[in-house]
């Protein structure tokens, strides 16, 4: 079964995905996301969405990371 590439904001609580890359992201911000552990190929689990949908808490590399949707909009992901 092929993986489906989606935008980060399309993921729902309980979805598993992996980072597939970055698009239209300034290099400095891409480096920041990567320093937080969001490197291409890294799997993560969407743990929680705030009541209004933002921020989103994900479990990545054994720790919980909260991201604003607009911060992660340039990250492309594959739903697993």
C-alpha positions in Angstrom: 0.0 0.0 0.0 1.6 3.3 -1.0 1.9 6.1 1.5 -0.3 9.1 1.1 1.4 12.5 1.1 -0.7 15.1 3.0 -0.3 18.5 4.6 0.4 18.6 8.3 -2.9 20.3 9.1 -4.8 17.4 7.5 -3.6 14.9 10.2 -6.0 13.9 12.9 -5.4 12.7 16.5 -4.1 9.2 16.4 -2.7 9.4 12.9 0.9 8.1 12.4 3.0 9.9 9.8 6.5 10.5 8.8 8.3 13.7 7.6 8.9 13.4 3.9 10.4 16.9 3.3 10.0 20.6 3.3 8.6 23.0 0.7 8.7 26.8 0.6 10.4 27.0 4.0 13.2 29.4 4.7 16.4 27.6 5.4 16.7 29.0 8.9 13.2 27.7 9.9 13.8 24.3 8.2 16.9 24.0 10.3 14.9 24.8 13.4 12.4 22.1 12.7 15.1 19.7 11.9 16.9 20.6 15.2 13.7 19.7 17.0 14.0 16.2 15.5 11.7 16.6 12.5 14.2 15.3 9.9 13.0 13.6 6.7 12.1 10.0 7.3 11.3 10.5 11.0 8.0 8.9 12.1 5.6 10.6 14.6 2.2 10.2 16.2 -0.4 13.0 16.4 -1.3 12.8 20.1 -3.6 15.8 20.7 -5.1 18.8 19.0 -6.2 21.9 21.1 -9.9 22.6 21.1 -9.7 25.1 18.3 -7.2 22.9 16.3 -4.0 24.7 17.2 -1.5 23.8 18.5 -1.0 20.1 17.7 1.0 17.9 20.0 3.0 15.1 18.4 5.1 12.3 19.8 8.5 12.3 18.0 11.7 10.6 19.0 10.3 9.8 22.5 9.2 13.3 23.4 6.1 15.4 23.1 6.4 18.4 20.8 3.7 21.1 20.3 3.6 22.8 16.9 1.4 25.6 15.6 -0.2 24.6 12.3 1.3 27.7 10.6 4.8 26.7 11.8 4.5 23.2 10.3 2.7 24.2 7.0 5.8 23.9 4.9 6.5 20.3 6.2 5.2 17.6 3.9 4.3 14.3 5.6 3.3 10.8 4.6 0.4 9.2 6.5 1.5 5.7 7.6 
